[in-house]
Amino acid sequence: MTQTVDFLVEIGTEELPPKALKKLSQAFGAGIEAGLIDAELSYGAVSLYASPRRLAVRIQELQAKQDDKTVEKKGPAKKAAFDADGNPTKALQGFARGCGAEVADLVEIDTDKGVWMAFMQEQKGQGSAELLPEIVNQSLAKLPIPKRMRWGASDVEFVRPVHWAVMLMDDKVVPATILGHQTGNTTRGHRFHAPQAIEIAKPADYINTLCTQGYVQADFDTRSDMIRAQVEAAAKAEGGIAQIDEDLLEEVTALNEWPQAIVGDFDEVFLNVPSEALVSAMKGHQKYFHMLDANGKLMAKFITISNIESSNPASVKSGNERVIRPRLSDAKFFWDQDRKQPLDDFLPRLKTVVFQQQLGTLFDKVERLETLTVKVGKPLGAESQILERAARLSKCDLMSEMVGEFPELQGIMGRYYAMEQKEDQQVADALDAQYQPRFAGDELPNSAVAQALAIADKLDTITGIYGIGQVPSGDKDPFALRRSALGMLRIIIEKELNLDLMLMIRFALDLHPQVNAGDELVADIYDFIVSRLKAYFADQGVTAEQFEAVRSCAPTHPLDFAKRIDAVKAFAQIDGAESLSAANKRIANLLKKVDGEIAETVDTGLFADDAESALFAKLDQLRESVSNLIADKDYIAAMEQLATIREEVDGFFDSVMVMADDAAIRNNRLALLNQIYQLFMQVADISRL
């Protein structure tokens, strides 16, 4: 039975970057696992631990020693290993010496290329304790750290200075040098509650020992759950409902080892400022959680997470209240200042802000949006005057004091300022909704004006940036064109907007005088945008084959694309769909072999087999009804109708030789098959299924 051990490694550091902590922890664990796999060491459960001052990994049931194995070293071919008299050649003798063996120790092995000489060497497995130091060091060297630092006179580099290293195998220390420190079995607890050395008896004791002796909860997820529960309980005690942003929760979890929730208050006069601004000040600057009352209104309270179990929590509370007041005062000042002039007054300032060097300023972008938004919005039923007004004010809030301090409030403050100056509600709402969806799963604009502005804004950026050759590559997409493309497609599809993407691309490109907008560029941008749909539909259970079946037809309306996808998905569930797909593939392959044009009409007088007549009759029966369904965009019903031709298609291929010697008969049969193929192609290329 294979002997196993319990293994623990911990790296103790100065406070690690909070936004990177979870990623570093996951990469550390993954690197060690990869090293164990390369070393052919089996293992059981892997537990990752991460707190502000430590990264740790525990591996249970780790194979204590590599298995012994026979290593084969391949030498020369047998025909080159011996001369005509059967004596070993210099090549064979040299190979034997290189292996530290005699010629007599070598064996013959059969390969695909004949018989070769080889040396079989028994290799003893190494102990895990010998291998793990290098595995850990390699994992640490590969961590995703953008900029490593050095400290003191040391040449060691890491994301933060390292103060200790623990490496245990059961109850024994694995001796090693990790990031300049000799490994041991002592860790450190909380910086203030338990700064002394704490001995870890064995890996299984790690979490409990740190909790009970060190005031540290090292398990990231457990610590996160603790904070969530404390915040919710604190809010409930104040008669409120905690608002927990998951990104903020993760960051706060990475900032604390022994979290303690404390409620603070602020002056209710600040509630006259838009709540989003107050929340941004609390979350962004101080990492506070906010709470709402039963009516969904912001309460004049906050919840902070202290990394200390204070004997005087009132002092911690007042300290945090003292810190947040200037932040909220700034927000109130910006709100008061920005409202002293109408949004229109910010517009000329956009001339001083470069959108992109080749594409001009933000003012230039607004001028394009005034035209493009009307072009997109009129087919949606929106009024030109309102569309143009929304576009004109769309970027004005970027020059406000509030958005200058809190960039994440772009659009949100535009809506508030527009409402203050009594703009049309559609205009005000569009100023905020133009940035939707801001993230995956975010809400989409609801009104036609907002939808038009959101689409126009994204389309202007995509066509302009792509048009000057700054195409996204790999993980480089500085203008977030991929996100913009997907957001635009989501609006069109999910809000069921009947818009022609190809026409919109061409129109948007024409508004960029710096761009040479030819047919090839239009097609490239169309392909780039539509390629975003692959992952979008994949999340809905659409296969790559189903996606390509529709994409090959190049529908220019994204909504139409989605309806065809639904039809292909439904068709795939029909009995005989596989047979029809195979038949269509066969038809497609036959048509590819044709030199010259295929006749548009079928001559029934050239039919030489009943199966031809039966197929033609069925096709004739379906043609009008299917065409009507396609014209009505009822692709699911059209595919259901087309599926009924399967029996006649199968009968045709069972009885008829398509590529007959007689050219007239052959061409007539190809014309018949082409009509079937083209009828299916009005929905999708099912041969790709």
C-alpha positions as CSV (number, residue, x, y, z in Angstrom):
1,M,0.0,0.0,0.0
2,T,1.3,3.5,-1.0
3,Q,2.4,5.5,2.0
4,T,1.0,9.0,2.2
5,V,1.7,12.1,4.3
6,D,-0.1,15.4,5.2
7,F,1.8,18.4,3.8
8,L,1.6,22.1,4.6
9,V,3.5,25.1,3.3
10,E,3.0,28.7,4.5
11,I,4.7,31.9,3.4
12,G,4.5,34.7,5.9
13,T,4.8,38.3,4.5
14,E,4.1,41.9,4.9
15,E,0.5,42.8,3.9
16,L,-0.3,41.4,0.5
17,P,-2.1,43.4,-2.2
18,P,-5.8,42.9,-1.3
19,K,-7.2,42.9,-4.8
20,A,-4.6,40.3,-5.9
21,L,-4.7,38.0,-2.8
22,K,-7.3,35.5,-4.0
23,K,-5.6,35.2,-7.4
24,L,-2.2,34.7,-5.8
25,S,-3.5,32.0,-3.5
26,Q,-5.1,30.1,-6.4
27,A,-2.0,30.4,-8.5
28,F,0.2,29.2,-5.7
29,G,-2.0,26.1,-5.2
30,A,-2.2,25.4,-8.9
31,G,1.5,25.7,-9.3
32,I,2.2,23.2,-6.5
33,E,-0.4,20.8,-8.0
34,A,1.3,21.1,-11.4
35,G,4.6,20.3,-9.8
36,L,3.3,17.2,-8.1
37,I,1.8,16.0,-11.3
38,D,5.1,16.5,-13.2
39,A,6.8,14.6,-10.4
40,E,4.3,11.8,-10.7
41,L,3.2,12.1,-7.0
42,S,-0.4,11.3,-6.2
43,Y,-2.4,13.4,-3.7
44,G,-5.8,13.9,-2.2
45,A,-7.6,17.1,-1.1
46,V,-5.9,20.4,-1.6
47,S,-6.8,23.3,0.7
48,L,-5.8,26.9,0.0
49,Y,-5.4,29.5,2.7
50,A,-4.9,33.2,2.3
51,S,-4.9,36.2,4.6
52,P,-3.2,39.7,4.4
53,R,0.0,38.3,5.8
54,R,0.2,34.7,4.5
55,L,-0.3,32.3,1.6
56,A,-0.6,28.6,2.6
57,V,-1.4,25.3,0.9
58,R,-2.3,22.0,2.6
59,I,-2.2,18.8,0.7
60,Q,-3.6,15.6,2.2
61,E,-2.8,12.0,1.3
62,L,0.4,13.1,-0.6
63,Q,2.4,10.2,-1.9
64,A,5.5,10.0,0.4
65,K,7.8,8.7,-2.3
66,Q,7.8,8.4,-6.1
67,D,7.3,4.9,-7.5
68,D,10.3,3.1,-8.7
69,K,10.3,2.8,-12.5
70,T,12.2,1.4,-15.4
71,V,13.6,4.1,-17.7
72,E,14.2,3.1,-21.3
73,K,17.2,4.7,-23.1
74,K,17.0,4.1,-26.9
75,G,20.3,3.6,-28.7
76,P,21.2,3.0,-32.4
77,A,19.2,0.7,-34.7
78,K,20.3,-2.9,-34.6
79,K,21.5,-2.8,-38.2
80,A,23.9,0.1,-37.3
81,A,24.8,-1.5,-33.9
82,F,26.8,-4.5,-35.3
83,D,29.1,-4.9,-38.2
84,A,29.0,-7.7,-40.8
85,D,30.8,-10.1,-38.4
86,G,28.4,-9.4,-35.6
87,N,30.8,-7.3,-33.6
88,P,29.5,-4.1,-31.8
89,T,30.1,-0.9,-33.8
90,K,31.7,2.2,-32.3
91,A,28.2,3.7,-32.2
92,L,26.9,0.9,-30.0
93,Q,30.0,0.9,-27.7
94,G,29.7,4.7,-27.3
95,F,26.0,4.4,-26.4
96,A,26.8,1.7,-23.8
97,R,29.5,3.8,-22.2
98,G,27.2,6.8,-22.1
99,C,24.7,4.7,-20.1
100,G,27.5,3.4,-17.8
101,A,26.8,-0.1,-19.0
102,E,28.4,-2.9,-21.0
103,V,27.2,-3.9,-24.5
104,A,26.1,-7.2,-22.9
105,D,23.7,-5.2,-20.7
106,L,21.8,-3.8,-23.7
107,V,18.6,-5.3,-25.0
108,E,16.7,-5.3,-28.3
109,I,13.3,-3.6,-28.6
110,D,10.8,-3.8,-31.5
111,T,9.5,-0.5,-32.8
112,D,7.5,0.7,-35.8
113,K,10.8,1.4,-37.6
114,G,12.4,-2.0,-36.8
115,V,14.6,-3.4,-34.1
116,W,16.7,-1.0,-32.0
117,M,19.1,-1.4,-29.2
118,A,18.2,0.0,-25.8
119,F,19.3,0.2,-22.1
120,M,16.7,-0.5,-19.4
121,Q,17.6,1.3,-16.2
122,E,15.9,0.9,-12.9
123,Q,15.2,4.3,-11.4
124,K,14.5,4.6,-7.7
125,G,11.8,7.0,-6.8
126,Q,12.7,10.1,-4.8
127,G,11.1,11.0,-1.5
128,S,8.5,13.8,-1.6
129,A,10.5,15.7,1.1
130,E,13.4,16.0,-1.4
131,L,11.2,17.2,-4.3
132,L,8.8,19.6,-2.5
133,P,11.2,22.5,-1.9
134,E,11.9,22.9,-5.6
135,I,8.2,22.4,-6.4
136,V,7.2,25.2,-4.0
137,N,10.0,27.5,-5.2
138,Q,8.9,27.0,-8.8
139,S,5.3,27.7,-8.0
140,L,6.3,30.9,-6.2
141,A,8.5,32.0,-9.1
142,K,5.5,31.6,-11.5
143,L,3.0,33.6,-9.5
144,P,1.2,36.4,-11.5
145,I,3.1,39.3,-9.9
146,P,3.4,42.3,-12.3
147,K,6.3,43.9,-10.4
148,R,8.4,42.1,-7.8
149,M,10.2,43.9,-5.1
150,R,13.5,43.5,-3.1
151,W,14.1,44.5,0.5
152,G,17.1,45.2,2.5
153,A,20.4,43.8,1.1
154,S,18.6,40.6,-0.1
155,D,18.5,39.5,-3.7
156,V,15.2,37.7,-3.1
157,E,12.3,39.1,-5.0
158,F,8.6,38.8,-4.2
159,V,5.4,40.8,-4.2
160,R,6.0,41.8,-0.5
161,P,8.9,41.3,2.0
162,V,8.9,37.7,3.4
163,H,9.3,37.1,7.2
164,W,8.9,33.4,7.7
165,A,8.3,30.1,5.9
166,V,6.6,26.9,7.3
167,M,7.0,23.5,5.6
168,L,5.7,20.4,7.3
169,M,5.2,16.8,6.4
170,D,3.1,15.3,9.1
171,D,4.9,16.4,12.3
172,K,8.3,16.9,10.6
173,V,9.8,20.0,9.2
174,V,10.8,19.7,5.5
175,P,14.2,21.5,5.5
176,A,14.5,24.1,2.7
177,T,15.2,27.7,1.9
178,I,12.1,29.5,0.6
179,L,12.4,33.1,-0.5
180,G,15.5,33.6,1.6
181,H,14.1,31.9,4.8
182,Q,14.9,28.6,6.4
183,T,11.7,26.6,6.8
184,G,10.4,25.7,10.2
185,N,7.2,24.9,12.1
186,T,6.5,28.3,13.6
187,T,4.1,30.9,12.2
188,R,3.0,34.3,13.4
189,G,-0.5,35.3,14.5
190,H,-2.3,38.6,14.3
191,R,0.0,41.6,14.1
192,F,-1.4,43.1,17.3
193,H,-3.3,40.4,19.1
194,A,-0.7,37.6,18.8
195,P,2.6,38.8,17.2
196,Q,4.6,36.0,19.0
197,A,5.8,32.8,17.3
198,I,3.2,30.1,17.2
199,E,4.2,26.4,16.7
200,I,2.2,24.3,14.2
201,A,2.4,20.7,15.4
202,K,1.0,19.2,12.2
203,P,-0.8,20.4,9.0
204,A,-4.2,19.3,10.3
205,D,-3.8,21.7,13.3
206,Y,-3.0,24.8,11.1
207,I,-6.4,26.4,11.0
208,N,-7.4,25.7,14.6
209,T,-4.1,26.7,16.0
210,L,-4.1,30.1,14.2
211,C,-7.7,30.7,15.3
212,T,-7.3,29.8,19.0
213,Q,-3.7,31.1,19.5
214,G,-3.2,33.6,16.8
215,Y,-6.5,35.5,16.3
216,V,-6.3,34.7,12.5
217,Q,-8.9,33.0,10.4
218,A,-6.6,31.8,7.5
219,D,-9.4,30.3,5.3
220,F,-10.4,33.0,2.9
221,D,-13.9,31.7,2.2
222,T,-14.7,31.2,5.9
223,R,-13.5,34.7,6.6
224,S,-15.7,36.0,3.8
225,D,-18.7,34.2,5.3
226,M,-17.9,35.7,8.7
227,I,-17.8,39.2,7.3
228,R,-21.0,38.7,5.4
229,A,-22.8,37.4,8.5
230,Q,-21.5,40.2,10.7
231,V,-22.5,42.9,8.2
232,E,-26.0,41.5,7.7
233,A,-26.5,41.1,11.5
234,A,-25.2,44.7,12.2
235,A,-27.5,46.1,9.6
236,K,-30.5,44.2,10.9
237,A,-29.8,45.5,14.4
238,E,-30.0,49.0,13.1
239,G,-33.3,48.3,11.3
240,G,-31.7,48.3,7.9
241,I,-30.8,45.9,5.1
242,A,-27.1,45.5,4.3
243,Q,-26.0,46.0,0.7
244,I,-23.1,43.7,0.0
245,D,-21.1,44.3,-3.2
246,E,-19.3,41.0,-3.9
247,D,-16.1,42.7,-5.2
248,L,-16.0,44.9,-2.0
249,L,-16.6,41.8,0.1
250,E,-13.6,40.1,-1.5
251,E,-11.4,43.1,-1.0
252,V,-12.4,43.6,2.6
253,T,-11.8,39.8,3.3
254,A,-8.3,40.3,1.9
255,L,-7.7,43.2,4.2
256,N,-8.6,41.5,7.5
257,E,-7.4,38.5,9.5
258,W,-9.8,38.8,12.4
259,P,-12.8,40.8,11.2
260,Q,-15.1,42.7,13.5
261,A,-18.0,44.7,12.1
262,I,-18.7,48.1,13.6
263,V,-21.6,50.4,12.7
264,G,-20.9,54.2,12.3
265,D,-23.2,57.2,11.6
266,F,-23.0,60.3,9.5
267,D,-24.9,63.5,9.4
268,E,-28.3,63.2,7.6
269,V,-27.7,66.4,5.8
270,F,-25.6,64.4,3.4
271,L,-28.6,62.4,2.3
272,N,-29.6,65.3,0.1
273,V,-26.7,64.3,-2.2
274,P,-27.4,61.5,-4.7
275,S,-27.0,58.2,-2.9
276,E,-24.7,56.8,-5.6
277,A,-22.2,59.5,-4.8
278,L,-22.3,58.8,-1.1
279,V,-22.0,55.0,-1.7
280,S,-19.0,55.6,-4.0
281,A,-17.3,57.6,-1.3
282,M,-17.9,55.0,1.3
283,K,-17.0,52.0,-0.8
284,G,-14.2,53.4,-2.9
285,H,-12.3,55.4,-0.3
286,Q,-13.1,53.7,3.0
287,K,-14.2,50.1,2.0
288,Y,-17.5,50.6,4.0
289,F,-20.7,48.7,3.5
290,H,-23.9,50.7,3.3
291,M,-27.5,49.9,4.3
292,L,-31.0,50.7,3.1
293,D,-34.1,51.2,5.0
294,A,-37.4,49.3,4.4
295,N,-38.3,51.7,1.6
296,G,-35.0,51.1,-0.2
297,K,-33.6,54.5,0.9
298,L,-30.0,55.0,1.9
299,M,-29.6,55.3,5.7
300,A,-27.2,57.7,7.3
301,K,-25.1,54.8,8.6
302,F,-22.2,52.6,7.4
303,I,-20.6,49.3,8.5
304,T,-16.8,49.1,8.7
305,I,-14.8,45.9,9.2
306,S,-12.1,46.4,11.8
307,N,-9.1,44.0,11.8
308,I,-8.9,44.1,15.6
309,E,-11.0,43.0,18.5
310,S,-11.0,46.4,20.2
311,S,-11.5,46.9,24.0
312,N,-13.0,50.3,23.1
313,P,-15.2,49.8,19.9
314,A,-16.7,53.3,20.5
315,S,-13.3,54.8,19.8
316,V,-13.0,52.8,16.6
317,K,-16.5,53.9,15.6
318,S,-15.8,57.6,16.2
319,G,-12.5,57.4,14.3
320,N,-14.2,56.0,11.2
321,E,-16.9,58.6,11.5
322,R,-14.3,61.3,11.6
323,V,-12.6,59.9,8.5
324,I,-15.7,59.6,6.3
325,R,-17.1,63.1,7.0
326,P,-14.6,64.9,4.8
327,R,-15.3,62.4,2.0
328,L,-19.0,63.0,2.2
329,S,-18.4,66.7,2.5
330,D,-16.4,66.6,-0.8
331,A,-19.3,64.8,-2.5
332,K,-21.8,67.4,-1.2
333,F,-19.5,70.2,-2.4
334,F,-19.2,68.7,-5.9
335,W,-23.0,68.2,-6.1
336,D,-23.6,71.8,-5.2
337,Q,-20.9,73.2,-7.5
338,D,-21.9,71.1,-10.6
339,R,-25.5,72.3,-10.3
340,K,-24.5,76.0,-10.6
341,Q,-24.5,75.7,-14.4
342,P,-26.5,73.7,-16.9
343,L,-25.1,70.5,-18.5
344,D,-24.8,72.3,-21.8
345,D,-22.1,74.5,-20.3
346,F,-19.8,71.5,-19.9
347,L,-20.0,70.7,-23.6
348,P,-17.3,73.1,-24.9
349,R,-14.9,71.6,-22.3
350,L,-15.0,68.3,-24.1
351,K,-12.9,69.9,-26.8
352,T,-10.0,69.7,-24.4
353,V,-10.2,65.9,-23.9
354,V,-8.8,63.6,-26.5
355,F,-11.0,60.5,-27.1
356,Q,-8.3,59.0,-29.3
357,Q,-5.4,60.8,-31.0
358,Q,-6.5,59.9,-34.6
359,L,-10.2,60.1,-33.9
360,G,-10.3,63.5,-32.2
361,T,-11.8,64.8,-29.0
362,L,-14.8,63.8,-26.9
363,F,-16.5,66.8,-28.5
364,D,-15.9,65.2,-31.9
365,K,-17.4,62.0,-30.7
366,V,-20.5,63.8,-29.4
367,E,-21.0,65.4,-32.8
368,R,-20.9,61.9,-34.4
369,L,-23.3,60.6,-31.8
370,E,-25.8,63.3,-32.6
371,T,-26.1,61.9,-36.2
372,L,-25.6,58.2,-35.4
373,T,-28.1,58.1,-32.5
374,V,-30.9,59.5,-34.7
375,K,-30.0,57.0,-37.4
376,V,-30.3,54.1,-34.9
377,G,-33.3,55.4,-33.0
378,K,-35.7,56.5,-35.7
379,P,-36.5,52.9,-36.8
380,L,-37.2,52.2,-33.1
381,G,-39.9,54.9,-33.0
382,A,-38.0,57.6,-31.1
383,E,-38.3,61.3,-32.0
384,S,-35.3,62.8,-33.8
385,Q,-35.2,65.9,-31.5
386,I,-35.1,63.9,-28.3
387,L,-32.5,61.5,-29.8
388,E,-30.3,64.4,-30.8
389,R,-30.6,66.1,-27.4
390,A,-29.7,62.9,-25.6
391,A,-26.6,62.5,-27.7
392,R,-25.6,66.1,-27.3
393,L,-25.7,65.9,-23.5
394,S,-24.3,62.3,-23.4
395,K,-20.7,63.1,-22.3
396,C,-21.2,66.5,-20.5
397,D,-21.1,65.0,-17.0
398,L,-17.6,63.7,-17.7
399,M,-16.4,67.3,-17.1
400,S,-18.3,67.7,-13.8
401,E,-16.5,67.9,-10.5
402,M,-18.3,64.8,-9.2
403,V,-17.4,62.5,-12.1
404,G,-13.9,63.9,-12.0
405,E,-13.6,62.6,-8.4
406,F,-15.8,59.5,-8.9
407,P,-15.4,58.3,-12.5
408,E,-17.6,55.3,-11.9
409,L,-20.5,57.7,-11.6
410,Q,-20.4,58.7,-15.3
411,G,-23.9,58.7,-16.8
412,I,-25.4,58.4,-13.3
413,M,-24.6,62.0,-12.5
414,G,-25.6,63.0,-16.0
415,R,-29.1,61.7,-15.3
416,Y,-29.3,63.6,-12.0
417,Y,-28.1,66.9,-13.6
418,A,-30.5,66.5,-16.5
419,M,-33.4,66.0,-14.1
420,E,-32.3,69.1,-12.1
421,Q,-32.6,71.2,-15.3
422,K,-35.9,69.6,-16.2
423,E,-34.8,67.8,-19.3
424,D,-37.2,65.3,-21.0
425,Q,-37.2,62.1,-18.8
426,Q,-36.2,60.0,-21.8
427,V,-33.1,62.2,-22.3
428,A,-32.2,62.0,-18.6
429,D,-32.6,58.2,-18.4
430,A,-30.6,57.8,-21.6
431,L,-27.6,59.6,-20.2
432,D,-27.3,56.9,-17.5
433,A,-28.4,53.9,-19.6
434,Q,-25.9,54.7,-22.5
435,Y,-23.3,52.7,-20.5
436,Q,-25.4,49.7,-20.0
437,P,-24.7,46.8,-19.7
438,R,-21.8,47.8,-17.5
439,F,-20.9,44.2,-16.6
440,A,-22.0,40.7,-17.4
441,G,-25.7,40.2,-16.5
442,D,-26.3,43.9,-16.0
443,E,-29.6,45.5,-16.9
444,L,-30.2,46.8,-20.4
445,P,-31.7,50.2,-21.5
446,N,-35.5,50.1,-21.6
447,S,-36.5,53.1,-23.7
448,A,-35.9,53.5,-27.4
449,V,-33.9,56.7,-26.8
450,A,-31.6,55.0,-24.3
451,Q,-31.2,51.9,-26.5
452,A,-30.4,54.1,-29.5
453,L,-27.8,56.1,-27.6
454,A,-26.2,53.0,-26.0
455,I,-25.9,51.3,-29.4
456,A,-24.6,54.4,-31.1
457,D,-22.0,55.0,-28.4
458,K,-20.6,51.5,-28.6
459,L,-20.8,51.4,-32.4
460,D,-18.9,54.7,-32.8
461,T,-16.1,53.4,-30.6
462,I,-15.9,50.0,-32.3
463,T,-15.9,51.4,-35.9
464,G,-13.5,54.2,-35.1
465,I,-10.9,52.2,-33.2
466,Y,-11.2,49.2,-35.5
467,G,-11.1,51.4,-38.5
468,I,-7.7,53.0,-37.6
469,G,-6.2,49.5,-37.2
470,Q,-6.2,49.1,-33.4
471,V,-7.7,45.6,-33.5
472,P,-7.9,43.7,-30.2
473,S,-5.4,40.9,-30.0
474,G,-4.9,38.3,-27.2
475,D,-5.8,40.0,-23.9
476,K,-5.1,43.4,-25.2
477,D,-8.2,45.4,-25.8
478,P,-7.6,48.9,-24.3
479,F,-10.9,50.4,-25.6
480,A,-12.9,47.3,-24.5
481,L,-14.2,46.7,-28.0
482,R,-15.2,43.1,-27.2
483,R,-17.3,44.2,-24.3
484,S,-18.9,47.0,-26.3
485,A,-19.7,44.6,-29.1
486,L,-21.3,42.0,-26.8
487,G,-23.2,44.8,-25.0
488,M,-24.6,46.2,-28.2
489,L,-25.6,42.7,-29.4
490,R,-27.4,42.0,-26.1
491,I,-29.4,45.2,-26.4
492,I,-30.5,44.4,-30.0
493,I,-31.3,40.7,-29.3
494,E,-32.8,40.8,-25.8
495,K,-34.8,44.0,-26.5
496,E,-35.9,42.5,-29.9
497,L,-34.8,45.5,-32.0
498,N,-35.0,45.0,-35.8
499,L,-31.8,46.7,-36.7
500,D,-29.5,45.9,-39.7
501,L,-26.0,45.6,-38.2
502,M,-24.2,45.8,-41.6
503,L,-26.0,49.0,-42.5
504,M,-25.2,50.6,-39.1
505,I,-21.5,49.7,-39.4
506,R,-21.3,51.3,-42.8
507,F,-23.1,54.4,-41.6
508,A,-21.0,54.8,-38.5
509,L,-17.8,54.3,-40.5
510,D,-18.8,57.1,-42.9
511,L,-18.9,59.5,-39.9
512,H,-15.1,58.9,-39.3
513,P,-13.3,61.0,-41.9
514,Q,-10.0,59.5,-40.8
515,V,-11.1,56.0,-41.8
516,N,-11.0,54.6,-45.3
517,A,-14.2,52.6,-45.2
518,G,-14.3,50.0,-47.9
519,D,-16.4,46.8,-48.1
520,E,-13.6,44.7,-46.7
521,L,-13.4,46.8,-43.5
522,V,-17.2,46.7,-43.1
523,A,-17.1,42.9,-43.4
524,D,-14.2,42.6,-40.9
525,I,-16.0,44.7,-38.3
526,Y,-19.2,42.7,-38.9
527,D,-17.3,39.5,-38.3
528,F,-15.6,40.9,-35.2
529,I,-18.9,41.9,-33.7
530,V,-20.8,38.7,-34.6
531,S,-17.9,36.5,-33.3
532,R,-18.9,37.8,-29.8
533,L,-22.2,35.9,-30.2
534,K,-20.4,32.5,-30.1
535,A,-19.8,32.6,-26.4
536,Y,-23.1,34.4,-25.8
537,F,-25.1,31.5,-27.4
538,A,-22.8,28.9,-25.9
539,D,-24.0,30.0,-22.5
540,Q,-27.5,29.2,-23.7
541,G,-26.6,25.6,-24.7
542,V,-26.0,26.3,-28.4
543,T,-23.2,24.1,-29.9
544,A,-20.4,25.4,-32.1
545,E,-21.9,23.5,-35.0
546,Q,-25.3,25.1,-34.6
547,F,-23.7,28.6,-34.3
548,E,-21.7,28.1,-37.5
549,A,-24.8,26.7,-39.3
550,V,-26.4,30.1,-38.9
551,R,-23.3,32.2,-39.2
552,S,-22.5,30.8,-42.6
553,C,-25.7,32.4,-43.9
554,A,-24.4,35.8,-42.7
555,P,-27.7,37.3,-41.5
556,T,-27.2,41.0,-41.0
557,H,-29.8,41.5,-38.3
558,P,-28.6,40.2,-34.9
559,L,-32.3,39.6,-33.9
560,D,-32.7,37.5,-37.0
561,F,-29.5,35.7,-36.2
562,A,-31.0,34.8,-32.8
563,K,-34.3,33.6,-34.3
564,R,-32.4,31.3,-36.7
565,I,-30.4,29.9,-33.8
566,D,-33.6,29.0,-32.0
567,A,-34.8,27.3,-35.2
568,V,-31.6,25.3,-35.5
569,K,-31.8,24.2,-31.9
570,A,-35.4,23.1,-32.3
571,F,-34.6,21.3,-35.6
572,A,-31.8,19.3,-33.9
573,Q,-34.4,17.8,-31.6
574,I,-36.6,16.5,-34.5
575,D,-36.5,12.8,-35.5
576,G,-34.4,12.5,-38.6
577,A,-32.6,15.7,-38.2
578,E,-29.3,13.9,-38.3
579,S,-30.2,12.1,-41.5
580,L,-31.3,15.4,-43.1
581,S,-28.1,17.1,-42.0
582,A,-26.0,14.3,-43.5
583,A,-28.0,14.5,-46.8
584,N,-27.5,18.3,-46.9
585,K,-23.8,17.8,-46.4
586,R,-23.8,15.3,-49.3
587,I,-25.7,17.8,-51.4
588,A,-23.3,20.6,-50.5
589,N,-20.3,18.3,-51.5
590,L,-21.9,17.4,-54.8
591,L,-22.6,21.1,-55.6
592,K,-19.0,22.1,-54.9
593,K,-17.8,19.7,-57.6
594,V,-19.9,21.5,-60.3
595,D,-18.0,23.6,-62.8
596,G,-20.0,26.5,-64.1
597,E,-23.5,27.5,-63.2
598,I,-26.3,25.3,-62.0
599,A,-29.6,25.6,-63.8
600,E,-32.3,27.6,-61.9
601,T,-35.2,25.4,-63.1
602,V,-35.8,21.7,-63.1
603,D,-37.1,19.9,-66.2
604,T,-39.5,17.2,-65.1
605,G,-39.3,15.7,-68.6
606,L,-35.8,14.5,-67.8
607,F,-36.8,12.5,-64.8
608,A,-35.8,8.9,-65.2
609,D,-36.7,7.6,-61.8
610,D,-39.9,7.8,-59.7
611,A,-37.8,9.0,-56.7
612,E,-36.9,12.1,-58.7
613,S,-40.6,12.9,-59.3
614,A,-41.5,12.2,-55.6
615,L,-38.8,14.5,-54.4
616,F,-39.7,17.3,-56.8
617,A,-43.4,17.0,-55.9
618,K,-42.6,17.2,-52.2
619,L,-40.4,20.2,-52.8
620,D,-43.1,21.9,-54.9
621,Q,-45.6,21.3,-52.1
622,L,-43.3,22.8,-49.5
623,R,-41.9,25.7,-51.4
624,E,-44.6,28.3,-51.0
625,S,-45.5,27.6,-47.4
626,V,-41.9,27.5,-46.3
627,S,-41.1,30.7,-48.1
628,N,-44.1,32.4,-46.4
629,L,-42.9,31.3,-43.0
630,I,-39.4,32.5,-43.7
631,A,-40.7,35.8,-44.9
632,D,-42.6,36.1,-41.5
633,K,-39.3,35.1,-39.7
634,D,-41.1,32.0,-38.3
635,Y,-37.9,30.0,-38.7
636,I,-38.9,27.2,-36.3
637,A,-42.1,26.4,-38.2
638,A,-40.2,26.6,-41.5
639,M,-37.6,24.1,-40.3
640,E,-40.4,21.8,-39.1
641,Q,-42.0,21.9,-42.6
642,L,-38.6,21.3,-44.3
643,A,-37.9,18.3,-42.0
644,T,-40.9,16.5,-43.6
645,I,-38.9,16.1,-46.9
646,R,-36.6,13.6,-45.2
647,E,-38.3,10.5,-46.6
648,E,-38.2,11.8,-50.2
649,V,-34.5,12.8,-49.9
650,D,-33.6,9.4,-48.5
651,G,-35.5,7.7,-51.3
652,F,-33.8,9.8,-53.9
653,F,-30.3,9.0,-52.7
654,D,-31.2,5.3,-52.4
655,S,-32.5,5.1,-56.0
656,V,-30.8,7.7,-58.0
657,M,-27.2,8.2,-59.3
658,V,-26.8,11.9,-59.3
659,M,-23.6,12.1,-61.4
660,A,-25.2,10.2,-64.4
661,D,-23.2,9.9,-67.6
662,D,-25.9,11.8,-69.5
663,A,-25.0,15.5,-68.9
664,A,-28.6,16.8,-69.2
665,I,-29.9,14.3,-66.6
666,R,-26.9,14.9,-64.3
667,N,-27.4,18.7,-64.5
668,N,-31.1,18.4,-64.0
669,R,-30.6,16.3,-60.8
670,L,-28.1,18.8,-59.5
671,A,-30.6,21.6,-60.1
672,L,-33.2,19.7,-58.1
673,L,-30.8,19.2,-55.2
674,N,-29.7,22.8,-55.4
675,Q,-33.3,24.0,-55.0
676,I,-33.6,21.9,-51.8
677,Y,-30.2,23.2,-50.5
678,Q,-31.1,26.8,-51.2
679,L,-34.5,26.5,-49.4
680,F,-32.7,25.2,-46.3
681,M,-30.1,27.9,-46.6
682,Q,-32.7,30.6,-46.2
683,V,-32.7,29.6,-42.5
684,A,-29.3,27.9,-41.9
685,D,-26.7,25.6,-43.4
686,I,-27.7,22.4,-41.7
687,S,-25.0,20.5,-43.5
688,R,-22.7,21.9,-40.8
689,L,-24.6,20.0,-38.2
